[in-house]
Amino acid sequence: MRKLSREQRADIAAIAAKKEENIDLSEMPEVVDWSGAEMGKFYRPPKKSVTMRLDQDVLDWLKGYGKGYQTRVNSLLRHAMTSSGGATPAGTARTRPRRLNRHRTIG
């Protein structure tokens, strides 16, 4: 990181010393239309490294879309989790994930 000059440090100190009501915001109008805002766009939950065993054809399919197959796996799993109602915080009543009806036996 570049070292600040004496003049730059003085400018920063002068700005920091200003009271909020003395700051001129005329060139920076307040945003009042939030219709295009996206919630959680910059939130990134902490990641945990895991080892998964996937079928080769599934892995080939994921990698076939280019770089970022692990992110793609995470997105697909997150979609499955939220659409199944499994997005509950830790410590709530349901501690086990819901079973997916993948292996339903037809009698």
Summary of the structure (lengths in Angstrom):
residues: 107
radius of gyration: 25.1
end to end distance: 69.3
largest distance: 82.2
contacts: 112
relative contact order: 0.04
helix: 36%
strand: 0%
